[in-house]
Amino acid sequence: EQCLQSYPEQAAELKPLLQTALVVKKASAIQPRAEFKAKARYQFRSALQEVASRGSRPFFGWLPRWATVVTIVLVLLLAGGGTVAAASNSMPDSPLYPVKLATE
């Protein structure tokens, strides 16, 4: 009320803002019950233990490590072979021409 009396020309704009501020101030004073806090803490810790007990699985966890290595090597060989094949017909002004020179 004091603010509205101090600024009567902005009272229409200030009144809803001041009411909102009062509601927020009252809401911030609300505290959860001790039972609720204890239950929430128990649920949180249970969820953490469940996640920890499952453990983390690697991205390719179902593949043996050697299969992952073989797959990566094959992809690199195919990419390199494709680059060499594409460079075989390149001309001197082509970006792949240095690859052609290196493979000749």
C-alpha positions as CSV (number, residue, x, y, z in Angstrom):
1,E,0.0,0.0,0.0
2,Q,2.8,2.4,0.8
3,C,4.4,1.8,-2.6
4,L,1.0,2.4,-4.4
5,Q,0.6,5.7,-2.4
6,S,4.1,6.8,-3.3
7,Y,3.6,6.2,-7.0
8,P,-0.1,6.8,-7.7
9,E,0.4,7.3,-11.4
10,Q,1.8,3.8,-11.8
11,A,-0.6,2.2,-9.3
12,A,-2.5,0.3,-12.0
13,E,0.7,-1.3,-13.2
14,L,2.3,-1.8,-9.8
15,K,-0.7,-3.4,-8.0
16,P,-0.7,-6.8,-9.8
17,L,3.1,-7.0,-9.6
18,L,3.1,-6.3,-5.8
19,Q,0.4,-8.9,-5.3
20,T,2.4,-11.5,-7.1
21,A,5.5,-10.6,-5.1
22,L,3.5,-11.1,-1.9
23,V,2.2,-14.5,-3.0
24,V,5.7,-15.6,-4.0
25,K,7.0,-14.5,-0.6
26,K,4.3,-16.5,1.2
27,A,5.0,-19.6,-0.9
28,S,8.7,-19.5,-0.2
29,A,8.0,-19.8,3.5
30,I,6.4,-23.3,2.9
31,Q,8.6,-26.1,4.2
32,P,8.2,-29.8,3.5
33,R,7.3,-32.1,6.4
34,A,10.1,-34.2,7.9
35,E,8.4,-37.4,6.8
36,F,8.3,-36.2,3.2
37,K,12.0,-35.3,3.3
38,A,12.9,-38.7,4.7
39,K,10.8,-40.6,2.1
40,A,12.3,-38.5,-0.8
41,R,15.8,-39.1,0.5
42,Y,15.1,-42.8,0.8
43,Q,13.7,-43.0,-2.8
44,F,16.7,-41.0,-4.2
45,R,19.2,-43.3,-2.5
46,S,17.4,-46.4,-3.6
47,A,17.4,-45.1,-7.2
48,L,21.2,-44.4,-6.9
49,Q,21.9,-47.9,-5.6
50,E,19.8,-49.4,-8.4
51,V,21.8,-47.6,-11.0
52,A,25.1,-48.4,-9.4
53,S,24.2,-52.1,-9.1
54,R,23.3,-52.3,-12.8
55,G,26.8,-50.9,-13.7
56,S,27.6,-49.1,-16.8
57,R,27.6,-51.0,-20.1
58,P,30.0,-49.9,-22.8
59,F,28.5,-48.8,-26.1
60,F,29.4,-52.0,-27.9
61,G,29.1,-54.0,-24.7
62,W,27.6,-57.0,-26.5
63,L,30.6,-57.3,-28.8
64,P,33.9,-58.7,-27.8
65,R,36.7,-56.2,-27.9
66,W,38.4,-57.9,-30.9
67,A,35.3,-57.6,-33.0
68,T,35.2,-53.8,-32.3
69,V,38.8,-53.5,-33.3
70,V,38.3,-55.5,-36.5
71,T,35.2,-53.4,-37.4
72,I,37.2,-50.1,-37.0
73,V,40.1,-51.5,-39.1
74,L,37.7,-52.6,-41.9
75,V,36.0,-49.2,-41.9
76,L,39.4,-47.4,-42.1
77,L,40.6,-49.7,-44.9
78,L,37.4,-49.2,-46.9
79,A,37.5,-45.5,-46.5
80,G,41.2,-45.4,-47.5
81,G,40.6,-47.7,-50.5
82,G,37.6,-45.5,-51.6
83,T,39.8,-42.4,-51.4
84,V,42.6,-44.1,-53.5
85,A,40.0,-45.3,-56.1
86,A,38.5,-41.8,-56.3
87,A,42.0,-40.3,-56.7
88,S,43.0,-42.6,-59.5
89,N,41.3,-40.4,-62.2
90,S,42.1,-37.1,-60.6
91,M,43.8,-34.3,-62.5
92,P,46.5,-32.0,-61.2
93,D,44.1,-29.3,-60.2
94,S,42.0,-31.8,-58.1
95,P,42.2,-31.9,-54.3
96,L,42.8,-35.7,-54.6
97,Y,45.8,-35.4,-56.9
98,P,48.3,-35.6,-54.0
99,V,46.7,-38.9,-53.1
100,K,47.2,-40.1,-56.7
101,L,50.8,-39.1,-56.6
102,A,51.4,-40.8,-53.3
103,T,49.9,-44.1,-54.5
104,E,51.8,-44.2,-57.8
